[in-house]
Amino acid sequence: METESKVLIIGATGRIGYHLARFSIEYSHPTFALIRHSSFSEPNKQQKIQSLSTAGVTLLKGSLEDEESLIKAVKQVDVVICAIPSKQVLDQKLLIRVIKNAGCIKKFIPSEFGADPDKTQISDLDNNFYSRRREIRRLIEAEGIPHTYICCNLFMSYLLPSLVQPGLKAPPRDQLTIFGDGNTEGVFVKDIDVAAITINAVDDPRTLNKVLYFRPPGNVYSMNKLVETWESKIGKKLEKIYLPEEELLKKIKETPYPDNMEMIFIYSVFVKGDHTYFDIESSGGVDGTQLYPHLKYTTISEFLDTLL
């Protein structure tokens, strides 16, 4: 029987990176985590680092700015998964060069874990949020590095706890705003489920040089459906204020960056339909829900139950 690929996780102390490392070990991959020197002395990261070490993850000291540590780490593995925060996406450039020169990596999964940057229709609004991801994709492709891009749309921890109400921390129980006509569908998934699907894709030849979309049927909701589901759970009708596209755009332009980013994502998802306007198969991507039917995932309805 073939041995499982050796996997390097960069960003293993982060929210998604920690789950990736745990699942990698659980799925019997020899797993390595590149950890910054400073992280070992940060109280909020020490517990995660200890937990990963106990689980069997090999801890390597280094960073995306330290070429020597990258070369050493990359040469020990077959697959590299990067899970750094959005604002650091361009920091992957040196890593890409190291992977290219090493010549031993059979798959690179860069830091995306969001909407497909090649499919979003808001490039004039998003303060280069998606163009930075596109830049990394084009670099990977130009260097001929084998890859898989993971597009899971929105994490449930973002926007969903407020029922897509910018600035709120909990779901409203009296009135709320619906953006656009409320019928455009978006996708929310739990970060732990994204980690599971990513590790399943590591050695799957069907995902090589493909975009892997995670769009589970129970997680595709319009704002109208979201509100209706919440109303049925609390046993009460909410007052709905509909904000047309032009009004939302006006608000986005009047609000300074980065305070307008929540509204920009809402516009992208629930007005432009950037998660769902295209068919996965005809776009050349692969559907994670179909590839891995054995995986159980948290539905939006189940997540809303935790907010009651």
C-alpha positions as CSV (number, residue, x, y, z in Angstrom):
1,M,0.0,0.0,0.0
2,E,1.3,3.5,-0.9
3,T,2.4,5.6,2.1
4,E,0.6,8.8,2.7
5,S,2.3,12.0,1.4
6,K,4.4,14.0,3.9
7,V,2.6,17.3,4.4
8,L,4.0,20.7,5.5
9,I,1.5,23.2,7.0
10,I,2.4,26.9,7.1
11,G,0.2,28.8,9.4
12,A,-0.6,25.9,11.7
13,T,-1.3,28.1,14.7
14,G,-4.1,29.9,12.9
15,R,-7.8,29.0,12.8
16,I,-7.8,26.9,9.6
17,G,-4.2,25.9,9.8
18,Y,-4.6,24.2,13.2
19,H,-7.5,22.1,11.9
20,L,-5.4,21.2,8.8
21,A,-2.6,20.0,10.9
22,R,-4.9,17.9,13.1
23,F,-6.6,16.3,10.2
24,S,-3.3,15.7,8.4
25,I,-2.1,13.6,11.4
26,E,-5.5,11.9,11.8
27,Y,-5.4,10.8,8.1
28,S,-1.9,9.3,8.8
29,H,0.2,11.9,6.9
30,P,3.6,12.5,8.4
31,T,3.0,16.1,9.2
32,F,5.3,19.1,9.7
33,A,4.4,22.6,10.8
34,L,6.6,25.7,10.1
35,I,6.2,27.9,13.1
36,R,7.7,31.4,13.7
37,H,10.2,31.7,16.5
38,S,8.0,34.3,18.2
39,S,4.9,32.0,18.3
40,F,6.6,29.8,20.8
41,S,6.5,32.6,23.4
42,E,2.9,33.8,22.6
43,P,0.5,32.6,25.3
44,N,-2.4,32.2,22.8
45,K,-0.3,30.1,20.5
46,Q,1.6,28.0,23.0
47,Q,-1.3,25.7,23.8
48,K,-1.9,25.0,20.1
49,I,1.8,24.3,19.5
50,Q,1.9,21.9,22.5
51,S,-1.3,20.2,21.3
52,L,0.1,19.7,17.7
53,S,3.4,18.4,19.1
54,T,1.5,15.9,21.3
55,A,-0.6,14.8,18.4
56,G,2.6,13.9,16.5
57,V,3.2,17.0,14.3
58,T,6.9,17.7,13.7
59,L,7.5,21.4,14.6
60,L,10.0,23.3,12.5
61,K,11.1,26.8,13.3
62,G,11.0,29.3,10.5
63,S,8.9,31.7,8.5
64,L,7.9,32.8,5.0
65,E,10.6,35.5,5.1
66,D,13.4,33.1,6.0
67,E,14.5,31.3,2.8
68,E,16.9,28.9,4.6
69,S,14.1,27.6,6.9
70,L,11.7,27.3,3.9
71,I,14.3,25.3,1.8
72,K,14.9,23.0,4.8
73,A,11.2,22.4,5.4
74,V,10.1,22.0,1.8
75,K,12.8,19.4,1.1
76,Q,11.4,17.1,3.8
77,V,7.8,16.8,2.4
78,D,5.7,16.0,-0.7
79,V,2.9,18.5,-0.2
80,V,2.8,22.1,1.0
81,I,-0.3,23.7,2.4
82,C,-0.3,27.4,3.2
83,A,-2.9,28.8,5.6
84,I,-1.7,32.3,6.3
85,P,-4.1,35.3,6.8
86,S,-5.6,37.1,3.8
87,K,-3.5,40.3,4.3
88,Q,-0.3,38.2,4.0
89,V,-1.1,36.4,0.8
90,L,1.7,38.0,-1.2
91,D,4.2,36.7,1.3
92,Q,3.9,33.3,-0.5
93,K,6.2,34.5,-3.4
94,L,9.4,33.4,-1.8
95,L,7.8,30.0,-0.9
96,I,6.7,29.5,-4.5
97,R,10.3,30.1,-5.7
98,V,11.6,27.6,-3.1
99,I,9.0,25.0,-4.1
100,K,10.0,25.5,-7.8
101,N,13.7,25.1,-7.1
102,A,13.3,22.1,-4.7
103,G,11.5,20.2,-7.5
104,C,10.2,17.6,-5.0
105,I,6.7,19.0,-4.3
106,K,3.9,17.0,-5.9
107,K,1.1,19.5,-4.8
108,F,1.0,23.0,-3.4
109,I,-2.2,24.3,-1.8
110,P,-1.9,28.1,-1.5
111,S,-3.7,30.2,1.1
112,E,-7.1,31.0,-0.4
113,F,-10.0,29.3,1.5
114,G,-12.6,31.8,0.3
115,A,-14.5,32.7,-2.9
116,D,-12.8,31.9,-6.2
117,P,-10.7,35.0,-7.0
118,D,-11.0,34.3,-10.7
119,K,-14.8,34.3,-10.5
120,T,-15.5,37.4,-8.4
121,Q,-17.0,40.4,-10.1
122,I,-16.1,43.2,-7.7
123,S,-12.4,43.9,-8.6
124,D,-13.0,47.7,-8.7
125,L,-14.3,47.6,-5.1
126,D,-12.4,45.1,-3.0
127,N,-9.1,47.0,-2.2
128,N,-7.1,44.3,-4.1
129,F,-8.4,41.6,-1.8
130,Y,-8.9,39.1,-4.7
131,S,-6.3,40.5,-7.1
132,R,-3.5,39.5,-4.6
133,R,-4.8,35.9,-4.7
134,R,-5.0,36.0,-8.5
135,E,-1.4,37.2,-8.6
136,I,-0.3,34.2,-6.5
137,R,-2.3,31.8,-8.8
138,R,-0.7,33.2,-12.0
139,L,2.8,32.8,-10.4
140,I,2.1,29.2,-9.4
141,E,0.9,28.4,-12.9
142,A,3.8,30.3,-14.6
143,E,6.3,28.2,-12.6
144,G,4.5,25.0,-13.5
145,I,4.0,24.0,-9.9
146,P,1.3,21.2,-9.4
147,H,-1.5,22.7,-7.3
148,T,-5.0,22.6,-5.9
149,Y,-7.0,25.8,-5.1
150,I,-9.5,25.4,-2.3
151,C,-12.6,27.6,-2.7
152,C,-14.9,27.2,0.2
153,N,-16.6,30.7,0.0
154,L,-17.5,32.2,3.5
155,F,-16.6,30.7,6.9
156,M,-19.7,30.4,9.2
157,S,-17.8,32.5,11.9
158,Y,-18.0,35.5,9.5
159,L,-21.3,37.3,8.9
160,L,-23.5,34.3,9.7
161,P,-23.6,34.9,13.5
162,S,-25.3,38.3,12.8
163,L,-27.5,37.0,10.0
164,V,-25.5,39.1,7.5
165,Q,-25.9,42.4,9.4
166,P,-22.7,44.5,9.3
167,G,-21.5,45.5,12.7
168,L,-23.7,43.2,14.7
169,K,-22.3,40.3,16.8
170,A,-25.5,38.4,17.4
171,P,-28.6,37.7,15.2
172,P,-31.3,40.3,15.4
173,R,-34.7,39.4,16.9
174,D,-36.8,42.4,15.8
175,Q,-35.8,43.9,12.4
176,L,-33.0,43.4,9.9
177,T,-31.7,44.6,6.5
178,I,-31.9,42.4,3.4
179,F,-29.5,43.4,0.7
180,G,-30.7,43.4,-2.9
181,D,-33.9,41.4,-3.5
182,G,-32.8,38.7,-1.0
183,N,-32.9,35.9,-3.5
184,T,-29.2,35.6,-4.5
185,E,-27.6,32.6,-2.9
186,G,-24.3,32.5,-1.0
187,V,-22.4,29.7,0.7
188,F,-21.3,29.3,4.3
189,V,-19.1,26.5,5.6
190,K,-17.4,25.6,8.9
191,D,-13.6,25.9,9.0
192,I,-13.1,22.4,10.5
193,D,-15.1,21.0,7.5
194,V,-12.9,22.9,5.1
195,A,-9.8,21.4,6.7
196,A,-11.2,17.9,6.4
197,I,-12.0,18.3,2.7
198,T,-8.6,19.9,2.0
199,I,-6.7,16.9,3.6
200,N,-8.9,14.5,1.6
201,A,-7.7,16.3,-1.5
202,V,-4.0,16.0,-0.7
203,D,-3.3,12.7,-2.5
204,D,-6.4,12.7,-4.8
205,P,-5.3,12.9,-8.4
206,R,-8.8,14.2,-9.4
207,T,-7.9,17.5,-7.7
208,L,-4.5,18.0,-9.3
209,N,-4.2,21.4,-11.0
210,K,-7.9,22.0,-10.3
211,V,-10.1,24.4,-8.3
212,L,-11.8,22.4,-5.6
213,Y,-15.1,24.0,-4.7
214,F,-16.9,23.3,-1.4
215,R,-20.5,24.1,-2.0
216,P,-22.6,21.7,0.1
217,P,-26.4,21.8,-0.8
218,G,-27.4,22.4,2.9
219,N,-25.1,25.4,3.0
220,V,-26.4,27.3,0.0
221,Y,-28.8,30.0,1.3
222,S,-30.3,33.3,0.0
223,M,-30.8,36.0,2.6
224,N,-34.6,35.5,2.4
225,K,-34.1,31.8,3.1
226,L,-31.7,32.6,6.0
227,V,-34.2,35.0,7.6
228,E,-37.1,32.5,7.1
229,T,-35.1,29.7,8.8
230,W,-34.2,32.0,11.7
231,E,-37.8,33.1,12.1
232,S,-39.0,29.5,12.3
233,K,-36.4,28.8,15.0
234,I,-37.3,31.8,17.2
235,G,-41.0,31.5,16.4
236,K,-41.3,35.2,15.4
237,K,-41.5,37.3,12.2
238,L,-38.9,40.0,11.8
239,E,-39.4,43.4,10.2
240,K,-37.4,43.4,6.9
241,I,-35.9,46.5,5.4
242,Y,-34.8,45.9,1.8
243,L,-31.7,47.9,0.7
244,P,-31.4,48.1,-3.1
245,E,-28.0,47.5,-4.9
246,E,-27.5,51.2,-5.6
247,E,-28.0,52.1,-1.9
248,L,-25.5,49.4,-0.8
249,L,-23.0,50.6,-3.3
250,K,-23.4,54.2,-2.1
251,K,-22.8,53.1,1.5
252,I,-19.7,51.1,0.5
253,K,-18.2,54.1,-1.3
254,E,-19.0,56.5,1.7
255,T,-17.5,54.1,4.3
256,P,-13.7,54.2,4.5
257,Y,-11.6,51.0,4.1
258,P,-11.3,48.6,6.0
259,D,-14.7,49.4,7.7
260,N,-16.5,48.8,4.4
261,M,-15.2,45.3,3.8
262,E,-18.2,43.5,5.4
263,M,-20.5,45.4,3.0
264,I,-18.2,44.6,0.1
265,F,-18.4,40.9,0.8
266,I,-22.1,41.1,1.2
267,Y,-22.4,42.9,-2.2
268,S,-20.2,40.2,-3.8
269,V,-22.1,37.3,-2.3
270,F,-25.7,38.3,-1.9
271,V,-26.1,40.9,-4.8
272,K,-23.6,39.8,-7.5
273,G,-23.9,36.1,-6.6
274,D,-20.1,35.5,-6.8
275,H,-20.4,32.1,-5.0
276,T,-23.1,30.6,-7.1
277,Y,-23.6,32.2,-10.5
278,F,-21.4,29.6,-12.3
279,D,-21.7,25.8,-12.7
280,I,-18.8,24.0,-11.0
281,E,-18.4,21.3,-13.6
282,S,-18.6,23.5,-16.7
283,S,-16.1,25.9,-15.1
284,G,-13.5,23.1,-15.1
285,G,-13.5,22.8,-11.3
286,V,-14.3,19.8,-9.1
287,D,-17.1,19.6,-6.4
288,G,-15.8,18.5,-3.0
289,T,-19.2,17.4,-1.8
290,Q,-19.4,14.9,-4.7
291,L,-15.8,13.8,-4.4
292,Y,-16.0,13.0,-0.7
293,P,-19.6,12.0,0.1
294,H,-18.4,10.3,3.3
295,L,-17.6,13.6,4.9
296,K,-20.2,15.0,7.3
297,Y,-20.4,18.8,7.5
298,T,-22.2,21.3,9.6
299,T,-25.3,22.8,7.8
300,I,-26.4,26.4,8.1
301,S,-29.5,25.3,10.0
302,E,-27.4,23.4,12.5
303,F,-25.2,26.4,13.0
304,L,-28.2,28.7,13.6
305,D,-29.3,26.3,16.4
306,T,-26.1,27.3,18.3
307,L,-27.2,31.0,18.2
308,L,-30.5,30.4,19.9
